[in-house]
């Protein structure tokens, strides 16, 4: 019964088996087929035992690795939340960093603007942009690095913005009126504005005029949009040009250049003189600056006319008996003292005459001015006392803005004989010394030298008295410093010329072998002594001047002691 069952089983197996070419299609199918074949019992030996199959050991180092990528969830819910947290933290850090840098930059900018506001105050009626432009122009003009050149073009650009905003009715020019066509086109009527507004307007126009003086005649290279002084432009009118600054590719050519600025200093000075709303002192200041500019350009005739117009304006404020109009000298027994405007205008007019070789008329004016200044009332103000500012006062001064300064004196009253006026007296002594030294008479040369010595002594004495920490003393210190430097230079020049003449006379006397018999004695005990002293006098004075220059160097350079203490960090 068993063999029949086995035979039927094999027959059914053959019918259900697949063809051989399908069984060999893969190694796994072949392996399954071989396992089935080996497990089927043979027909010849039914009672033989089933052979044991020995399989290959499945050790890790013998098994074939599966190179197919397994499907793993890298972006899990936890990882997604962690990435969101990291991105948000990074964005917050970058945002906080930019905000911190912005706040630090804004604070430093505001502190700088507040510091400039204390040095160059602006009217509170102006808008912020107008005040910022004015402060930036003043910073470039007065606080520039001495080792670098002042950027006059930058100053003109800032001041043009200030004037454009001050004359625009939509910004800061409400109430500013235009004048008739017969007046200068830039002149305006600012009488409706406040005194502070008009004072700032006047200062901006004066700065603009002085900046235009520095760039008079400058040319613009249209190809590169750069401006150059006329001395650097190559062309027929300038065959020997001055070298251009380092960093510029090439010198400008005359055919490629046009005038850099369409306006001139004359336009602005005339606009100031014709503007309605300025005081007489402001008009006199502008007139003297305009006349000095004309004098510099070699137009002595127009400059003299402007000086006389300023004199007439100053004379309208005092008694007509104060001045002798034929010679423009001050009367000694005048019923009233001369005003500050009159003294300033007469000094400038005398300097104008001296520059144009009219010393015969300039010298009497200088002498009368010196006498008038010495007769001024003395200064009775109490001496300055240093104030010790604490930390609280410094922080308060930093946070609370200072008020706009009150208006200065109008110049209609006589000045007080304060340190500034004493320095003005020293300057007059310098002018008198120069004129007398250059005279043809030899005895006047020593008189001129004595005037110069006196001016140097006065200027040095006042510089020692003036306190550098006092804000009101700064104009006097500047005046005395200029007077001291000029006086020492003049003194050295005068004595060096006399020393050269002395050496020439000594050499000539040695060659001739002449001796003054009237000064000699029988035994030569005291003969010729005065001649040797005269010949060595100027050489010895040269050494004295060198010592005075060395001693006055710190005063001329205006060196300030270093500040100490924690208050320096907040002091402006």
Secondary structure, 3 states (H helix, E strand, C coil): CHHHHHHHHHHHHHHHCCCHHHHCCCHHHHHHHHHHHHHCCCCCCCCCCCCCCCCCCCCCCCCCCCCCCCCCCCCCHHHHHHHHHHHHHHHHHHHHHHHHHHHHHHHHHHHHHHHHHHHCCCCCCCCHHHHHHHHHHHHHHHCCCCCCCCCHHHHHHHHHHHHHHHCCCCCCCCCCEECCCCCCCCCEECCCCCHHHHHHHHHHHHHHHHHHHHCCCCEEECCCCEEECHHHCEECCECCCCCCCCCCCCCCEHHHEEECCCCCHHHHHHHHHHCECCCHHHHHHHHHHHHHHHHHCCCHHHHHHHHHHHHHHHHCCCCHHHEECCCCEECCCCCCCCCHHHHHHHHHHHHHHHHCCCHHHHHHHHHHHHHHHHCCCECCCCCCCCCCCCHHHHHHHHHCCCCCCCCCCCCCCCCCECHHHHHHHHHHHHHHHHHHHCCCCCHHHHHHHHHHHHHHHHHHHHHHHCCCCCHHHHHHHHHHHHHHHHHHHHHHHHHHHHHHHHHHHHHHHHHHCCCCHHHCCCCCCCCCHHHHHHHHHHHHHHHHHHHHHHHHHHHHHCCCCCCCCHHHHCCC
